[in-house]
Each structure stands twice: as structure tokens, then as C-alpha cells.
């Protein structure tokens, strides 16, 4: 699933092409991606409306309309937002979920190969309720070590699960949790409440460092993810542990271990560089 760097890369590339553009002749080709909004209501909201801002919140990209409503899209594994400068070819229409003309012969398309993503339409009150349920942005200016440490308080769950909990910290998913914990030399199954202040500091810096590096590389492409220009990301060439179980550790040479027992997802770590401490319950 695209995480903070992937969605932020997409937003940075697509925002200049969409901001200020008026949506005309919107068409919804698939309805199974809609959440809490009917096809008719969504198309009514889009038709003739202007896109005032394109932004990101956690792992979602957000189109703020001139009327104040927001289209919130969670792209998940195979969704992307693209602007085409010419009429859509049959292969481009094949996976189109939502499209609208934006003038000058250009078309905005949300495409989703496997239709795992979701689309919501939120009014102002719904938007504030939605964003209030999500934790702070880890690359935000106000996300300092004290804020990070406070987000980890009050839980005995595994530290990997804690930093992936979107209610605690926004945008961190499986790829970057694996990488940050390796960089911080912390076992992913460590109970969060056993981390020392020094370890919390290392993890705070590791999370911000990994996310920043991935953002510079336009994200990680394992299979389907593409940026707003249709190009793959390149951070997959810098991964130290994710997807490398059984390979030698880039730091010490020991064989990397893999497990699904922490949160049901693939977790890779180095037993030598990330020694076991007090473990969280399964």
C-alpha cells in the first residue's frame, strides 16, 4: 500500500496540474470504490466545481473543492491520479474509475487496476472529524521528539504496530516501519513501553530520515505504484531489510530474519543488529 512518500510524491507532481482547474463532464466508471457517498452525489459535487487545493493527509490524497467539500482518495496498492493531455487510449480507459475534463484538452483520471482504493466526499464537519482521528504528520515542523514520544505512551504493543497505527502517527506503513526500526537498531517486536528515552530518540530520527530519503527517491515501487508522471519510484534500491528476508544484513552480514507473527504482515529484521528485548504479547 502506498505510504507517506508515495502519496506525497504523487501530490507534488499532480498538484500544479490540477490546482485551479474546473471539473467538467465527470464520469464514474466503477462504483465499488465509493464510501459513504452515492454516485449521483459525488458527480453532482464535482460537476462545474473548481479544485482549490491538492494535498495529502496520512496515506490519502485530498482534493479540496471551491465549495469546501473534499474528495478523499485512499489509493491503496494500485490506485493513482493522472492527468492525460490527449484523448484516452483504450488501455488508459481500461482501469479508469473516475474521470473529468479539466480544460485545454486535458483529462483528470483516477485509475485503479485492482480497485482496492476508496473515494469519499466529505463536507467541512466530516473533514474535521476525519482528520482528528489521524495522528500528526511525522515530517511536520511541529513533530518534534517530545511529540513523538507522547504518541508512544500508554501502550504495551509491539513497537512496529505502534508506529504503523495511523491514530498515533500518520503515513508510516510496513515498508518504512521495517526500515526505520533497522536503522534505529530496535527489534520490531519490542514492547513499546520498554523503549528507553535514547531508543525513542533514535527511532524518531530514523523515521524522519527514512521518510525523507524515500520522498527524495519518489517512493518505493515493488509492483504497481507509479508517480504522477507514470514513472516508478526508486527507493526500492535503497531498502536494507524490507523484502530481503534470508539475504545478508547490509551492516553485519548476518542472515536477515523474516516473520508474520508481529502484525500479520511481512517483517524483516537482523537478529544481531536488532537484539531482542522485552517482547510484546502476540
C-alpha positions as CSV (number, residue, x, y, z in Angstrom):
1,X,0.0,0.0,0.0
2,X,1.4,3.5,-0.8
3,X,2.7,5.2,2.3
4,X,3.5,8.8,3.0
5,X,6.4,9.2,0.5
6,X,4.4,7.6,-2.4
7,X,1.3,9.7,-1.9
8,X,3.3,12.9,-1.2
9,X,5.3,12.3,-4.4
10,X,2.1,11.9,-6.3
11,X,0.5,15.0,-4.8
12,X,3.6,17.2,-5.5
13,X,3.6,16.1,-9.1
14,X,-0.1,16.4,-9.8
15,X,-1.0,19.5,-7.7
16,X,0.4,22.0,-10.3
17,X,-1.7,20.4,-13.0
18,X,-4.9,20.3,-11.1
19,X,-5.0,23.3,-8.7
20,X,-7.4,26.0,-10.1
21,X,-8.8,23.7,-12.7
22,X,-12.6,23.3,-13.2
23,X,-14.0,19.8,-13.4
24,X,-16.4,19.3,-16.3
25,X,-18.3,16.2,-17.5
26,X,-17.2,14.0,-14.6
27,X,-17.8,10.3,-15.3
28,X,-17.7,7.4,-12.8
29,X,-16.9,4.1,-14.4
30,X,-16.9,2.0,-11.3
31,X,-18.9,2.5,-8.1
32,X,-17.5,-0.2,-5.8
33,X,-14.7,2.2,-4.6
34,X,-17.2,4.7,-3.1
35,X,-17.6,5.0,0.6
36,X,-20.4,6.9,2.3
37,X,-21.4,8.8,-0.9
38,X,-23.6,7.8,-3.7
39,X,-22.5,8.0,-7.4
40,X,-25.1,10.7,-8.0
41,X,-24.0,12.8,-5.1
42,X,-20.3,12.6,-6.0
43,X,-20.9,13.6,-9.6
44,X,-23.1,16.5,-8.6
45,X,-20.4,17.8,-6.3
46,X,-17.7,17.5,-8.9
47,X,-19.6,18.9,-11.9
48,X,-18.5,22.5,-12.6
49,X,-16.6,22.8,-9.3
50,X,-13.1,24.1,-9.1
51,X,-10.2,22.4,-7.4
52,X,-8.9,24.8,-4.8
53,X,-6.1,22.7,-3.4
54,X,-4.5,19.3,-3.8
55,X,-2.9,17.9,-0.6
56,X,-2.1,14.8,1.4
57,X,-3.2,13.6,4.8
58,X,-1.6,10.4,6.1
59,X,-1.8,7.9,3.1
60,X,-4.6,9.7,1.3
61,X,-4.6,12.4,-1.2
62,X,-7.2,15.2,-0.9
63,X,-8.9,17.4,-3.4
64,X,-10.4,20.4,-1.7
65,X,-13.1,21.9,-3.9
66,X,-14.0,25.5,-4.1
67,X,-17.3,24.7,-2.4
68,X,-15.4,23.5,0.7
69,X,-16.1,19.8,0.2
70,X,-13.2,17.4,0.0
71,X,-12.7,14.4,-2.2
72,X,-10.5,12.0,-0.1
73,X,-8.9,9.1,-2.0
74,X,-7.0,6.3,-0.4
75,X,-5.2,4.7,-3.4
76,X,-4.0,1.6,-1.6
77,X,-1.9,-0.7,-3.7
78,X,-2.9,0.1,-7.3
79,X,-4.6,3.5,-7.4
80,X,-3.1,6.6,-9.0
81,X,-4.2,10.1,-10.1
82,X,-3.1,11.0,-13.6
83,X,-3.6,13.9,-16.0
84,X,-3.7,13.0,-19.7
85,X,-3.0,15.6,-22.3
86,X,-4.7,13.7,-25.1
87,X,-7.9,11.6,-25.5
88,X,-7.7,8.4,-23.5
89,X,-6.5,5.4,-25.4
90,X,-8.3,2.1,-24.8
91,X,-5.5,0.8,-22.5
92,X,-5.8,4.1,-20.4
93,X,-9.6,3.8,-20.2
94,X,-9.4,0.2,-19.1
95,X,-8.6,0.9,-15.4
96,X,-10.2,4.4,-15.2
97,X,-12.5,4.7,-12.2
98,X,-13.3,8.4,-12.2
99,X,-12.5,11.0,-14.9
100,X,-13.3,14.6,-15.6
101,X,-12.3,17.1,-18.2
102,X,-10.2,20.0,-16.8
103,X,-9.9,22.1,-20.0
104,X,-7.3,22.6,-22.7
105,X,-8.0,19.1,-23.9
106,X,-6.7,17.5,-20.6
107,X,-8.4,14.9,-18.6
108,X,-8.0,14.0,-14.9
109,X,-8.3,10.3,-14.2
110,X,-8.3,8.3,-11.1
111,X,-7.2,4.8,-12.2
112,X,-7.1,1.7,-10.0
113,X,-6.0,-1.6,-11.6
114,X,-7.4,-3.8,-8.8
115,X,-9.9,-1.3,-7.4
116,X,-8.6,-1.7,-3.8
117,X,-8.7,2.1,-3.2
118,X,-11.6,4.2,-1.9
119,X,-13.2,7.5,-2.6
120,X,-15.1,9.6,-0.1
121,X,-16.8,13.0,-0.3
122,X,-16.6,15.0,3.0
123,X,-18.2,18.3,4.0
124,X,-16.4,20.6,6.4
125,X,-17.6,18.9,9.6
126,X,-16.9,15.4,8.3
127,X,-13.4,16.5,7.2
128,X,-12.6,17.8,10.7
129,X,-13.8,14.6,12.3
130,X,-11.8,12.6,9.8
131,X,-8.5,14.4,10.2
132,X,-8.9,14.5,14.0
133,X,-8.8,10.7,14.1
134,X,-5.4,10.6,12.5
135,X,-2.1,11.2,14.3
136,X,0.4,14.0,13.5
137,X,2.4,14.1,10.3
138,X,5.9,12.8,11.0
139,X,7.6,15.2,8.7
140,X,5.7,18.2,10.0
141,X,7.5,21.1,11.6
142,X,5.7,20.6,14.9
143,X,6.5,16.9,15.1
144,X,9.4,17.0,17.5
145,X,10.9,14.3,19.7
146,X,8.6,15.2,22.6
147,X,5.5,14.9,20.4
148,X,6.7,11.5,19.0
149,X,7.4,10.2,22.5
150,X,4.0,11.2,23.7
151,X,2.4,9.3,20.8
152,X,4.1,6.1,22.0
153,X,2.9,6.5,25.6
154,X,0.2,4.2,27.1
155,X,0.7,1.0,25.0
156,X,2.4,-2.3,25.5
157,X,2.0,-3.5,21.9
158,X,4.9,-4.2,19.6
159,X,6.8,-1.0,18.6
160,X,6.3,-1.9,14.9
161,X,2.5,-2.0,15.4
162,X,2.6,1.3,17.4
163,X,4.4,3.3,14.7
164,X,2.1,1.9,12.0
165,X,-1.0,2.9,13.9
166,X,-2.4,5.8,11.9
167,X,-4.1,7.1,15.1
168,X,-0.7,7.6,16.6
169,X,1.4,8.7,13.6
170,X,0.2,9.4,10.1
171,X,1.6,7.8,7.0
172,X,4.0,5.2,8.2
173,X,3.3,1.7,6.8
174,X,5.0,-1.6,6.6
175,X,7.9,-0.7,4.3
176,X,9.1,2.3,6.3
177,X,8.4,0.8,9.7
178,X,10.8,-2.1,8.8
179,X,13.4,0.3,7.5
180,X,13.2,2.8,10.4
181,X,13.4,0.1,13.1
182,X,16.5,-1.4,11.4
183,X,18.1,2.0,11.2
184,X,17.3,2.6,14.9
185,X,18.6,-0.9,15.8
186,X,15.4,-1.8,17.6
187,X,13.7,-5.2,17.4
188,X,10.2,-4.8,15.8
189,X,8.6,-7.0,18.4
190,X,9.9,-4.9,21.4
191,X,7.2,-3.8,23.7
192,X,6.7,-0.1,23.2
193,X,6.8,0.7,26.9
194,X,10.3,-0.9,27.3
195,X,12.0,1.6,25.0
196,X,14.4,4.0,26.7
197,X,14.5,7.7,26.0
198,X,17.6,7.2,24.0
199,X,15.9,4.4,21.9
200,X,12.9,6.6,21.3
201,X,15.2,9.4,20.1
202,X,17.0,7.0,17.7
203,X,13.6,5.8,16.3
204,X,12.3,9.3,15.9
205,X,15.3,10.3,13.9
206,X,15.2,7.1,11.9
207,X,11.6,7.5,10.9
208,X,12.1,11.1,9.7
209,X,15.4,10.2,7.9
210,X,13.9,7.2,6.1
211,X,10.7,9.0,5.0
212,X,12.8,12.0,3.8
213,X,15.1,9.8,1.8
214,X,12.2,7.9,0.3
215,X,10.5,11.1,-0.6
216,X,13.6,12.3,-2.5
217,X,13.5,9.0,-4.4
218,X,9.8,9.5,-5.3
219,X,8.8,6.5,-3.2
220,X,9.2,2.7,-3.4
221,X,7.9,0.7,-6.4
222,X,7.6,-3.0,-5.6
223,X,4.9,-3.8,-8.2
224,X,2.2,-1.4,-9.2
225,X,3.0,2.0,-7.6
226,X,3.7,4.8,-10.1
227,X,4.2,8.6,-9.5
228,X,2.0,11.3,-11.0
229,X,4.2,11.2,-14.2
230,X,3.7,7.4,-14.5
231,X,7.3,6.7,-13.6
232,X,8.2,4.2,-10.8
233,X,9.8,5.3,-7.6
234,X,13.4,4.3,-6.9
235,X,13.7,3.9,-3.1
236,X,13.4,0.1,-3.6
237,X,17.1,0.2,-4.5
238,X,18.0,1.6,-1.0
239,X,16.0,-0.8,1.1
240,X,18.1,-2.5,3.8
241,X,15.6,-5.1,5.2
242,X,12.1,-4.9,3.6
243,X,11.6,-7.8,1.3
244,X,15.1,-9.1,2.0
245,X,14.5,-12.0,4.4
246,X,17.2,-14.6,4.0
247,X,19.7,-12.1,2.5
248,X,22.8,-10.9,4.3
249,X,22.4,-7.9,6.5
250,X,23.9,-4.8,4.9
251,X,25.6,-3.8,8.2
252,X,26.9,-7.0,9.8
253,X,26.5,-9.7,7.1
254,X,24.2,-12.0,9.2
255,X,21.2,-13.5,7.5
256,X,18.1,-11.4,7.9
257,X,15.1,-13.0,9.6
258,X,11.5,-12.8,8.4
259,X,8.2,-13.3,10.3
260,X,4.5,-12.6,10.0
261,X,3.9,-13.1,13.7
262,X,4.0,-9.5,14.9
263,X,1.1,-7.9,13.0
264,X,0.3,-10.4,10.3
265,X,2.5,-8.6,7.8
266,X,5.9,-9.3,6.5
267,X,8.5,-8.2,9.0
268,X,12.2,-8.4,8.2
269,X,15.0,-7.6,10.7
270,X,18.5,-8.5,11.8
271,X,18.8,-10.6,15.0
272,X,22.3,-9.3,15.5
273,X,21.8,-5.6,14.8
274,X,18.3,-5.5,16.4
275,X,18.7,-7.6,19.5
276,X,15.6,-9.0,21.3
277,X,14.4,-7.1,24.4
278,X,11.3,-7.4,26.3
279,X,8.7,-8.7,23.8
280,X,5.2,-7.6,23.3
281,X,2.5,-10.2,23.5
282,X,1.5,-11.8,20.1
